[in-house]
């Protein structure tokens, strides 16, 4: 009898160890399984739930052991040192209004200057978006910003046609729950432009972002490439740490740059992918998104400030040849003159350009037509002054070389009728005088 019990216990330990490894790798495998049919998706979710229950049972068996491990040196060093704080919705400044750029000095993302698509849901409308089920979408207000809530399935911008060969893409995402699913960014062959709501497609590359995984305090990005229904999963797993709902970091700014089919990506200030082969060559692509309910019965995410652009910023050349450089890539807090810290890279380019040329520069702020005319003039003037202060205090530009002005909404570039047109009008100009 004693011998039988010994064998039974050994078999149980082996099974538990195997189950822990299987569940631990489940998110990684799921993140790689990018495209599948609706029936397969339903079955996969059922398996996930079953595995979660198994894992809970395993954790309860080793409850005391886990607590001891967490208090050990080895347990405290693995992930705590990798935790990266996300950026708050309101920028912290000193008493003089100066932004602290120190954590963004290695952030080298600069958005394209030719704006092709922008969406901030300021008009409370979701009409510019399609979805597998539009009832799963709604526009809501969170912290004085409008967001589109998506609960599940595919969604995509209706007004955006083929992606250019080289582009930048940015958007903000909010995951309000500690347990959440995964977000897929789909770059699909243009032949599938009429089926973007379908979760099972034949050609394209899907990048999956999972802020919650079985690895504590570690998010994971992976991608898979599908050509003529033949899927390949390159050996790529890109961890990230600043978008962590389990640590109350519910917000993330996603920034992507695609150049010659190669991808670089940032989550908040973290650069997690650097110039890797990504898109299928010699194909034109369209954009869609997809939410998966891995490890959760229900899922919801919120999105805003989508910005797709092309063309690299070249302030030095524009100031030298056109006597003017115009940018929408200096970001401010909402209805504020406080500069967001992720503006550091473009400010650095502008500062280097001003230092290299003779003559003075006038910094002119512009706004869209929302709000009162007088308020917009004051806001544009304050924003121009904030830019001057940053160039002087952060980059050492001679203050006597810089003048400021604010035009408010008085010099629009367009009719101010759409979110994209309003975004184009919210700009800062650097004019050689």
N, C-alpha and C positions, 0 to 999 in steps of 0.2 A: 504493500500500500504506500509506504513512504517513498519507494522508488518511483511508483507511478506519479505521485504528487510532484516529485522533483522534475520528472520529464515534462509534466504538464506546465509547471511554472516556467521552465526554460523555453518551451514553445510559445507561451504567452508573451514573454519578454521579447522574443524575436519578432512576433507578429506586431507588438506595439511599436517597436523600433522601426519596422518597415512602414507601418501606417503613418508614423510621424514624418518620415522622410517623404512619403507620397503626398500627404496633405501639405507639407511645407513647400513642395514644388508645384502645387496645383495652380497657383496664380500665374507662375512663369509659363506653365504649359498653356493655360487658358489664354494668356496674353498673346501667345504665338498662334493659337487657333483662331485666325482672324475672321474668316468668312465661312458661314455654314448655313444650312437651311433652317426654316422656322421649326420644324419638327426636331432637328438635331439640337437647336438652342433650348427648347423646352426640356428635352431629356438631360442636357448638360446641367441646367439649373437644378434639376431634381437630384442629380449625382452630387452637385456641390453641397446641397442642403444635408444630404446623408453624410458626406464627409465631415461637415461641420459638427454634426452630432457625435460622430466617432471621435473627432479631435477633442470635444468637450469632455467626453468620458475619459480619454487619455490624460487630459490635464488634471481632472479630479483625482485620478489615481496617484499622480505625482505632485500633488499640491504642496506638500511640505518640502519636497526636494526642490521645486521651482523657487519657492521663497528663499531658500538658503542660497540658491545659485545667484539670484538677483542681488543679494547682499555681498557677494564675493567680488574681488577685484576684477576677475575675468569677465563677469557678467556686466559690470558697470562700464567697462571701457569700450565694448564692441560698437554700440550704437549711440550712446550719449554724446560722444565726442564728434559724431557726424551730424548731429541735429543742427539745422540751419533755420533761423527765424525768418518768417515771411515778412513782407513789407506791410505796415499798417495802412488802412485806407486814407488816413490823414498823415501827412508828412511831419515829422518832428523837426523843428528848427530851433536855432538859438534865439536869444533876446532880440537880435537885430534882423531876424527873418532869414538867416543863412541856412540853407539846406546842408545836412551832413552827407557828403558824397563818398565817404571813406570806404564803405563796403561795396561801392559800385565802380571803383577805379580799375578793376579787371574785367568789368562787363563790357564786352566789345560788340554788342549788337547795335546796329544802326538801321532803322527802318528805311525802306525805299521812299523816295520823295514824290513819285507819281502815284497818287491815290486812285485805286481802281474800285474799291468797295469799302464802305464803312457802315457800321450799324451800332447804335447805342440805345435803341428803343425809346428815344426821348419822346416820341409821339404816342407811346403806349400801344403801338401796333405791331403785330406779328405777321402782317400781310406780305412782307417781303421774304417770307420763309415757307418752304414746303416741308412735309414730314410724312412718315408712314401713317401716323395718326395725329392730325392737328389738334385733337382734343387733349393730347398729352402735353400741349404747349400752352403757356400763359405768360403775360408780361406782368411783373410785380416790381415793387419798389423796396430796396434794401439800402439802408444807410445813405439815403438821398440820391441813389442811383437806380435807374431802371435796368432790370435784368429779364431775360427770357428764361422761364422755368421749363425744363424738359424732363419728363419722367422716364421715358424709355424709347428705344427704337431709333430710327434714322431721321435726321433733319438736315436741311441744306438751304443755302441762299438762292433765291429764285433769279435775282438780277445779275448774278455772276456767271459769265460764260467761261470759255476755256482759260485756264491759267497760263500766264506767260511762262517762258522757259525759265527765267530768273525772277524771283519774287521774294517778298517778306510777308509774313502773316503773324498777326498778334491778336490776342483776345484775353479777356479776364474770365476766370471761372471761379465759382463759389460752390463748395460742397457743404451744405448746412448740417449734415449728419456725420457722426463719428464713423458709422459704417456706411460705405458707399460702393458703387460699382466702378466700372472702367469706362474711359472715354476713348473712342476710336476716331482718328482723323483719317479720312479716306481720300486718296488721290487716284481717281478712277479714269480709265480710258474714256475719251469723249464719246465713243460709240455707245456708252451706257448712260448718257446724259438724261435719257428719258426714263430711267429706272433707278434713280438715286435713292428712292425709298425702300428698295429691296435689300434685305440683309445678306443676300447671297449673290455675289457678282463675280464675273469671270476674269476681269483684268484690272489691275491697279496695285497700289501699295497702301497698306493700312498701318498707321502708327497708333499703338495703344498705350494709354497712360493710366496706370493703376495706383492711386494715392494710398490705397489700403492693400496690403499684401500679408502673407503669412510670416514675413520677416519684420519683426517689430521696428517701428520708427523708420521704415524704409519704403519709399515708393519705387515703382519700376516702370520703365518705358521699354517696349520692344516693337519691332515691326516685321511684317511679312510681305512678300511680293508674290503676286498672282498673275501669271501670264497664260492666257487661253485655258483657264481652269486648272492650270498646273501650279500649285503653291509651293514656294520655297520659304523656309524660315532661317534666315541667316543667323549665325551664332552671335546674337547681339542682345545683351541685357544691360540697360543703362539705369542704374539706381539714382534716385534723387531724395532729398531730405527736407526741403523747405515747404512742400505742400503735404502737410501731415494732419489730417482731421483728428487722428487719435491723440495728437498733442495740441489740439485747439487751433491749428493753423489751417483755417478753412478756405483761404483765398490763394489764388495763384495767377500770375500773369505768364502766359505762354507766348514765347517768341520763337519764330522759325525763320530761317533763311535758306532758300533753295537756289543753288547756283550750279549750272551745268549738271543737273540731275543729282547733285550732292547736297546733303542736308546737314545743317547745324541747328541746334535747338537749345533754348534756355528755359528753365522754369524758375520764375523770379530771377534772382541774380546768378543761379547755378547754370553753368554751361555743361550740359550732360551729353550732348552729341556734337561731335566736331568733324564736319566735312566727310561724311560717309556716303558711299554709293546708296542711292535711295530710290529715285524714280526710274521707271523703265524707259530706256533711251528711245528716241525717235517716235515718241507718242505724245499726243496732246492730252492734257488731263483736266478733269473737273473736280470740284471740291464737295465733299459731304462729311457729315459727322454721324457717329453711332454710339449710343449708350448701351452697355451690357450690365446685367444685374448679377455679377459674380459675387457670391457669398452673401447676398442680401435678397430678401423677398421683394422689396420695392426699392426703387432708385430715383433720385432726383438730383439734378445739377442746374446751376444758374449761370448764364452767359451774358456778357456785354462787351462793348468796345472792340468789336471785330474790325480789324484793319488790314486790308490786303493792298500792297503797293509794289511798284517796280521802280527801277532806276536808282542808282547810287547817289548819295549826297556828295557834292563836290563844291563846297563853299569857296575854296581858294580860286578855282577856275571861274566860277560864276561872278565873284566879286571883281576879278581881274578883267573879264571879257564883257560881262553884262552890267557891271557896276552895281549888282544887286544879287543877294542870295536869299531865297525864301524857303522857310521850313515850317511844317506842321509837327515836327518831331521833338520840340521842346514841350514836355508834358507838365501840366499844372494840376494841382488839386482842383476839384470842382468849384467853380465860381470863386476862385482864389488866385492870388499872384504867387503862391508858394510853388516852387519848381520841384517836381518829383525827382528823386535821386537817380532813376533810370534814364534821365536826360544827360547824364554825365558824358557819354561817348560823343554825342553830337556837339555838345558845348565845347568839348576838347578840340574837335575838328575845327569849329568856328574860331576858337581862340588861336590856334596855330595858324589859321589863314589870316587873321587880322594882324598877328605879329609879323607875318612875312611880307606885308604890303605897306607902301607909303600912303599917307593920307589918313583922314578920320572916317569914322563909321557912325551913321545914325541908325539906332535900333528902334524899329517901329512895330508896335503891337496892333493886332486886328482881332475882332471877334465876329461871331455870327450875329444874326438879327434877333435872336431870342432875348427877351428882357427889355428894359428901358434904354433908350438911346444914351441918356446921360450916364447911366450906370455902366454901360458898355465902354464908353469913352474912358471913364475913370479906371475900369478894370484893365483895359488895354494899356493905359499909361503905366499903371502899377506893374504889369507884367513886363513891359519893356525895361523898367527900372530894376526889376528883379534879375533880369538877364544881364544887365550891365553890372550889377553887384556881384553876380556869380563870376563873370569874366574877370573882374578886378580882383576879388578876394580869393578866388580859387585858382586862377591861371595867371595872375600878375599883369594883366593888361593895364596900361596907363589910363586912368580914369579920364584924363583930359582928351584922350583920343576918341571917346565915346559920347554921343549925345543920344537922347531918348525922345520918343513921341508916341502918342496913342491915337489911333483913328477910329476906335470902336467898330461900328458896323457900316461906316460911311463909304468904304471903298471895297465893296464885295467883288469877288471874282466870278460870281454866278448869281442865280436867282434865290439862293438860300432856301430851296424848296425841299430838299431831301437830306437825310442824315449825312451822306457823302459830301454834298455841296456845303453844308454847314461846317463839316470838319475841314474842308479846304479853306474856308474863310477864317477859321481859328488858326492864325499863323503869326510868325514873327519874321520881319524883313530886316536885312542888314544892307544898308545902302551906303556906297562910297560917296563921300562929300568932299 
